[in-house]
Amino acid sequence: MTTHTDATPSHDADDAPTASTRAWAGVASTSRWRWCYALGFLAVVGGGFVAALFNPSLTEWPSEPLVDGRWAEAFQREFDATSWLLAPSRLAWGVIDVGLFGQGRPGVLIGSEGWLYSREEYDTVPDAEAAVAAWVERIAEVRSELADHGVELVVAIVPAKASMVPAFAPAPLPAAASARFDALLHGLRAAGVIASDVRPALADLTAQHAYLRTDTHWTPTGAAAAAAAIAATVRERAPFEGLDDTAFVTEHDEARAHWGDLTVFLDLGPLLERLGPPPDLIAVPSTAGVDPPGDDLFAEVQIPVVLVGTSYSADPMWNTAGALREALGSDLIEATLIGLGPWEPMHRYLSGDALWSSPPQVVIWEIPERYLTLGGHVPESARW
């Protein structure tokens, strides 16, 4: 049995777009601003040209050998170090890029109403169907490996932000990207792998409650909704001993401003707060067990669930692991990694000692759908 507080959801303070949110998305629409950005663009180009002509590195060349590339690297370092206009130019170009062209550095796509989207959600390898099929095959092999240890696998696919919040997206997802979630879900189920579809749970939330406006990730409220859907799948398809045996409670900090991971691609530096989209507001949750630990310090503790995943699970700001503990009524072990995609955390878990020494009853594998068709993340082999 689980308990929880009546804490205010993390994004209630940001449900409706503010005036600044609306204004930011259209800051480049007036001719006055466009002329300012255009003049700024010319000033940056002209100033950069003059600064380059008088850069001391042009008269004091490095002494490194020319043939093996070290000379070019040394010259670039010296040129950057002695260019007094480099940092201001980067900042000015960031402002112009956002204001005049409505774009940031590769990695971000600017939507409307202050919403930012990851470019990775739109990118696909040339043969997206083959990539998804490769993932189905590799996941089925992982399921077989875990089954050899008496462990059940439950896959939780995280839908792309652009597919769940399309109203503010700069463009629809391409066909290959929009088809990959269902292709993986159907492929896994045909292969006998348990897979949880969290889309209905996220769709029941408003856009501001499901995903962060300036970040790639879901909100803590979205993570909690997904956790409830995953727990429902576990109860139906993979119930385990200890399910609903432990009570957990979740509390929230006061809401605070959060500029998401996508804002770094805007290159606005110290001007982000003034010229960038308004920040998200997050009341960071934390989950803890209600009952104190037992008195027997030497008792063997068997934790029945392992969570393997990416930053959607690893970052404590979303409290995904805590929400799963509360939804399952069970403690779990976190085997999550940030910045390495979904395959590497599972590879490390399967190749480590934890699975052999203390196998759980269930492994929940969180996989963001964008990695299914993202170059460099399609697993070629299941060796571990």
C-alpha positions as CSV (number, residue, x, y, z in Angstrom):
1,M,0.0,0.0,0.0
2,T,1.3,3.4,-0.9
3,T,0.7,6.9,0.5
4,H,1.4,10.3,-0.9
5,T,1.1,13.9,0.0
6,D,-1.2,16.5,-1.5
7,A,1.8,18.5,-2.9
8,T,1.1,20.9,-5.7
9,P,2.0,19.5,-9.1
10,S,5.4,20.8,-10.3
11,H,4.1,22.9,-13.1
12,D,0.8,24.5,-11.9
13,A,2.6,27.8,-11.7
14,D,3.4,27.6,-15.4
15,D,0.1,26.2,-16.8
16,A,-0.8,29.2,-18.9
17,P,1.8,30.9,-21.2
18,T,2.9,34.2,-19.8
19,A,3.1,37.4,-21.8
20,S,6.9,37.0,-21.9
21,T,6.5,33.4,-23.2
22,R,4.3,34.6,-26.0
23,A,6.6,37.6,-26.8
24,W,9.7,35.5,-26.9
25,A,8.5,33.2,-29.7
26,G,7.7,36.2,-31.9
27,V,10.6,38.5,-31.0
28,A,12.0,38.4,-34.5
29,S,8.7,39.1,-36.2
30,T,8.8,42.9,-36.2
31,S,10.7,44.8,-38.9
32,R,12.3,47.0,-36.2
33,W,13.9,44.0,-34.5
34,R,14.9,42.4,-37.8
35,W,16.8,45.6,-38.8
36,C,18.6,45.6,-35.5
37,Y,19.6,42.0,-35.8
38,A,20.7,42.5,-39.4
39,L,22.8,45.5,-38.5
40,G,24.3,43.5,-35.6
41,F,25.1,40.7,-38.0
42,L,27.1,43.1,-40.2
43,A,28.8,44.6,-37.2
44,V,29.9,41.2,-36.0
45,V,31.2,40.1,-39.4
46,G,33.0,43.4,-39.9
47,G,34.4,43.5,-36.4
48,G,35.6,39.9,-36.7
49,F,37.4,40.7,-39.9
50,V,39.2,43.6,-38.5
51,A,40.1,41.7,-35.3
52,A,41.5,38.8,-37.3
53,L,43.7,41.2,-39.4
54,F,45.3,42.5,-36.2
55,N,45.6,39.2,-34.3
56,P,49.2,38.8,-33.1
57,S,49.2,35.1,-34.1
58,L,49.4,36.2,-37.7
59,T,52.9,37.5,-37.1
60,E,54.2,35.0,-34.5
61,W,53.6,31.6,-36.0
62,P,54.0,28.4,-34.0
63,S,57.2,26.3,-34.3
64,E,55.4,22.9,-34.4
65,P,55.9,20.7,-37.5
66,L,53.6,21.4,-40.4
67,V,53.2,18.0,-41.9
68,D,51.4,16.1,-39.1
69,G,48.7,18.7,-38.2
70,R,50.3,19.9,-35.0
71,W,51.1,23.3,-36.5
72,A,47.4,23.9,-37.4
73,E,46.2,22.9,-33.9
74,A,48.8,25.2,-32.3
75,F,47.9,28.1,-34.6
76,Q,44.2,27.7,-33.8
77,R,44.8,27.7,-30.1
78,E,47.0,30.8,-30.3
79,F,44.6,32.6,-32.6
80,D,41.7,31.9,-30.2
81,A,43.7,32.9,-27.1
82,T,44.7,36.3,-28.6
83,S,41.4,37.1,-30.2
84,W,39.9,39.7,-27.9
85,L,36.6,39.7,-29.9
86,L,36.0,35.9,-29.8
87,A,33.8,35.7,-26.7
88,P,31.8,38.9,-27.5
89,S,31.3,37.7,-31.1
90,R,30.0,34.3,-30.0
91,L,27.5,36.0,-27.7
92,A,26.5,38.5,-30.4
93,W,26.1,35.7,-33.0
94,G,24.0,33.7,-30.6
95,V,21.6,36.7,-30.2
96,I,21.5,37.2,-33.9
97,D,21.0,33.6,-34.7
98,V,18.0,33.4,-32.3
99,G,16.5,36.8,-33.0
100,L,17.1,37.1,-36.8
101,F,17.0,33.5,-38.0
102,G,14.9,31.9,-35.3
103,Q,17.4,29.1,-34.7
104,G,20.1,28.0,-32.3
105,R,23.1,25.8,-32.7
106,P,22.7,22.3,-34.1
107,G,20.9,20.3,-31.4
108,V,17.9,22.5,-30.8
109,L,14.8,23.4,-32.8
110,I,12.8,26.5,-31.7
111,G,9.0,26.1,-31.6
112,S,6.3,28.5,-30.6
113,E,5.3,29.9,-27.2
114,G,8.8,29.5,-25.9
115,W,9.0,25.7,-26.5
116,L,12.3,24.1,-27.5
117,Y,12.7,20.7,-29.1
118,S,15.7,18.4,-29.5
119,R,16.9,18.0,-33.0
120,E,17.7,14.3,-32.2
121,E,13.9,13.6,-32.2
122,Y,13.8,14.6,-35.9
123,D,17.0,12.9,-37.1
124,T,16.9,9.3,-38.3
125,V,19.3,6.9,-39.9
126,P,18.7,6.2,-43.6
127,D,17.0,2.9,-43.0
128,A,14.8,3.6,-39.9
129,E,12.8,0.4,-40.2
130,A,16.0,-1.7,-40.1
131,A,17.2,0.2,-37.1
132,V,14.0,-0.4,-35.2
133,A,14.2,-4.1,-36.2
134,A,17.7,-4.3,-34.8
135,W,16.5,-2.8,-31.5
136,V,13.7,-5.4,-31.3
137,E,16.2,-8.2,-31.9
138,R,18.7,-6.9,-29.4
139,I,16.0,-6.3,-26.7
140,A,14.7,-9.9,-27.3
141,E,18.3,-11.1,-26.7
142,V,18.4,-9.1,-23.4
143,R,15.1,-10.6,-22.4
144,S,16.5,-14.1,-23.0
145,E,19.7,-13.4,-21.0
146,L,17.7,-12.1,-18.1
147,A,15.3,-15.1,-18.3
148,D,18.3,-17.4,-17.9
149,H,18.7,-15.8,-14.5
150,G,15.0,-16.1,-13.7
151,V,14.4,-12.3,-14.2
152,E,11.5,-10.8,-16.1
153,L,12.1,-7.8,-18.4
154,V,9.7,-4.9,-18.8
155,V,10.5,-2.3,-21.4
156,A,9.2,1.2,-20.9
157,I,9.4,3.3,-24.1
158,V,9.6,7.1,-23.5
159,P,7.8,8.9,-26.3
160,A,9.4,11.9,-28.1
161,K,8.4,15.3,-26.8
162,A,7.5,16.4,-30.4
163,S,5.0,13.5,-30.7
164,M,3.4,14.2,-27.3
165,V,3.4,18.0,-27.5
166,P,3.1,18.7,-31.3
167,A,1.1,21.9,-30.9
168,F,4.2,24.0,-30.3
169,A,6.7,22.0,-32.4
170,P,8.4,23.8,-35.3
171,A,7.4,21.0,-37.7
172,P,5.8,17.6,-37.6
173,L,8.0,14.6,-37.1
174,P,9.1,13.0,-40.4
175,A,7.3,9.8,-41.3
176,A,10.2,7.5,-40.2
177,A,10.4,9.2,-36.8
178,S,6.7,9.2,-36.2
179,A,6.4,5.5,-36.9
180,R,9.2,4.2,-34.7
181,F,7.3,4.1,-31.4
182,D,4.5,1.9,-32.7
183,A,7.0,-0.2,-34.7
184,L,9.1,-1.0,-31.6
185,L,6.0,-1.6,-29.5
186,H,4.4,-4.0,-31.9
187,G,7.8,-5.7,-32.6
188,L,8.5,-6.3,-29.0
189,R,5.0,-7.7,-28.3
190,A,5.3,-10.0,-31.3
191,A,8.6,-11.2,-29.9
192,G,7.0,-11.9,-26.5
193,V,8.7,-9.0,-24.7
194,I,6.6,-7.1,-22.1
195,A,6.4,-3.5,-23.1
196,S,4.6,-0.6,-21.4
197,D,2.9,2.1,-23.5
198,V,3.0,5.2,-21.4
199,R,1.5,7.5,-24.1
200,P,-2.1,7.4,-22.8
201,A,-1.0,8.4,-19.3
202,L,1.1,11.3,-20.6
203,A,-1.7,12.4,-23.0
204,D,-4.1,12.7,-20.1
205,L,-1.9,15.6,-18.8
206,T,-1.8,19.1,-20.2
207,A,1.3,19.9,-22.3
208,Q,2.9,21.9,-19.5
209,H,2.5,19.0,-17.1
210,A,3.9,16.3,-19.4
211,Y,7.1,17.7,-20.7
212,L,9.4,20.6,-19.9
213,R,9.2,23.6,-22.2
214,T,13.0,24.3,-22.4
215,D,14.3,20.8,-21.7
216,T,14.4,17.5,-23.6
217,H,12.8,15.6,-20.6
218,W,9.5,15.1,-19.0
219,T,8.3,17.0,-15.9
220,P,8.2,15.3,-12.5
221,T,4.4,15.1,-13.0
222,G,5.0,13.4,-16.4
223,A,7.5,11.0,-14.9
224,A,5.0,10.1,-12.1
225,A,2.2,9.5,-14.7
226,A,4.6,7.3,-16.7
227,A,5.6,5.4,-13.5
228,A,2.0,4.7,-12.7
229,A,1.5,3.2,-16.3
230,I,4.6,1.1,-16.0
231,A,3.5,-0.2,-12.6
232,A,0.2,-1.1,-14.1
233,T,2.0,-3.2,-16.7
234,V,4.1,-4.9,-14.1
235,R,1.1,-5.8,-12.0
236,E,-0.7,-7.2,-15.1
237,R,2.2,-9.0,-16.8
238,A,5.1,-9.4,-14.4
239,P,3.9,-9.4,-10.7
240,F,6.6,-10.1,-8.2
241,E,7.0,-11.1,-4.6
242,G,7.0,-7.9,-2.5
243,L,4.8,-5.9,-4.9
244,D,2.8,-3.3,-2.9
245,D,4.5,-4.3,0.4
246,T,6.3,-1.0,1.1
247,A,4.7,2.4,1.6
248,F,6.4,5.5,0.1
249,V,5.6,9.2,0.4
250,T,6.6,11.9,-2.0
251,E,7.2,15.5,-1.0
252,H,8.0,18.6,-3.2
253,D,10.3,21.5,-2.7
254,E,9.3,25.0,-3.5
255,A,9.0,25.7,-7.2
256,R,12.2,27.1,-8.7
257,A,13.3,28.3,-12.1
258,H,14.9,25.8,-14.4
259,W,16.5,26.6,-17.7
260,G,16.5,23.3,-19.5
261,D,19.3,21.5,-21.3
262,L,18.1,22.8,-24.7
263,T,18.8,26.4,-23.8
264,V,22.6,25.9,-23.9
265,F,22.2,25.6,-27.7
266,L,20.9,29.1,-27.9
267,D,24.3,30.6,-27.1
268,L,22.8,33.5,-25.2
269,G,25.2,33.3,-22.3
270,P,24.5,35.9,-19.6
271,L,21.7,37.3,-21.8
272,L,19.6,34.1,-21.5
273,E,17.4,35.4,-18.7
274,R,16.7,38.6,-20.6
275,L,16.5,37.3,-24.2
276,G,15.8,33.6,-23.9
277,P,12.5,31.8,-23.3
278,P,11.1,32.0,-19.8
279,P,12.4,29.2,-17.6
280,D,10.3,26.2,-16.6
281,L,9.2,26.1,-12.9
282,I,9.9,22.8,-11.1
283,A,9.0,21.8,-7.6
284,V,11.6,19.0,-7.3
285,P,10.0,16.0,-5.6
286,S,11.7,13.4,-3.4
287,T,10.3,10.0,-2.4
288,A,11.1,8.1,0.8
289,G,9.8,5.0,2.6
290,V,7.2,5.6,5.2
291,D,8.4,2.8,7.6
292,P,11.8,3.1,9.3
293,P,14.4,0.4,8.5
294,G,14.4,-2.7,10.6
295,D,16.5,-3.3,13.7
296,D,18.4,-6.2,12.3
297,L,21.4,-4.7,10.7
298,F,22.7,-8.0,9.4
299,A,19.5,-9.2,7.8
300,E,19.8,-9.9,4.1
301,V,17.8,-7.4,2.0
302,Q,16.6,-8.6,-1.4
303,I,15.4,-5.7,-3.6
304,P,13.2,-7.2,-6.3
305,V,13.4,-4.5,-9.0
306,V,16.2,-2.9,-11.0
307,L,15.6,0.2,-13.1
308,V,18.0,0.5,-16.1
309,G,17.8,3.7,-18.1
310,T,18.9,7.1,-19.2
311,S,18.7,10.6,-17.9
312,Y,14.9,10.3,-17.9
313,S,15.4,8.0,-15.0
314,A,18.8,9.0,-13.6
315,D,18.3,12.8,-13.1
316,P,16.8,13.3,-9.6
317,M,14.9,16.4,-10.7
318,W,12.3,14.2,-12.4
319,N,12.2,11.7,-9.5
320,T,11.4,8.9,-11.9
321,A,12.9,6.2,-9.7
322,G,11.1,7.6,-6.7
323,A,7.8,7.7,-8.5
324,L,8.3,4.1,-9.6
325,R,9.0,3.1,-5.9
326,E,5.7,4.7,-4.9
327,A,3.7,3.3,-7.8
328,L,5.1,-0.3,-7.3
329,G,5.0,-0.2,-3.5
330,S,8.5,-1.6,-3.6
331,D,12.1,-0.5,-3.4
332,L,14.3,-0.7,-6.4
333,I,18.0,-0.5,-7.5
334,E,19.0,2.2,-9.9
335,A,21.3,1.2,-12.8
336,T,20.9,4.4,-14.8
337,L,23.4,6.6,-16.7
338,I,23.3,10.1,-18.1
339,G,24.4,10.9,-21.6
340,L,25.2,7.4,-22.9
341,G,21.9,6.4,-24.5
342,P,19.8,3.4,-23.4
343,W,22.0,0.5,-24.6
344,E,25.1,1.3,-22.6
345,P,23.4,1.2,-19.2
346,M,21.9,-2.2,-20.0
347,H,25.2,-3.5,-21.4
348,R,27.0,-2.5,-18.2
349,Y,24.4,-4.1,-16.0
350,L,24.5,-7.4,-17.9
351,S,28.3,-7.5,-17.9
352,G,28.6,-6.6,-14.2
353,D,28.5,-8.7,-11.1
354,A,25.2,-7.5,-9.7
355,L,23.0,-9.7,-11.9
356,W,25.0,-12.8,-11.0
357,S,25.4,-12.2,-7.3
358,S,21.9,-10.8,-6.5
359,P,19.4,-11.2,-9.4
360,P,16.2,-9.2,-9.1
361,Q,12.8,-10.5,-10.0
362,V,12.1,-7.7,-12.5
363,V,14.2,-5.4,-14.6
364,I,12.5,-2.2,-16.0
365,W,14.4,-0.8,-19.0
366,E,13.6,2.8,-19.9
367,I,14.3,3.5,-23.5
368,P,13.6,7.0,-25.1
369,E,12.2,6.4,-28.6
370,R,14.5,9.0,-30.3
371,Y,17.5,6.6,-29.8
372,L,15.8,3.9,-31.9
373,T,16.7,5.7,-35.2
374,L,19.6,7.9,-34.0
375,G,22.9,7.3,-35.6
376,G,25.6,5.8,-33.3
377,H,23.0,4.3,-30.9
378,V,21.6,1.4,-32.9
379,P,23.1,-1.7,-31.2
380,E,24.9,-3.9,-33.7
381,S,25.6,-6.8,-31.3
382,A,24.3,-8.1,-28.0
383,R,27.6,-9.2,-26.7
384,W,28.3,-8.3,-23.0
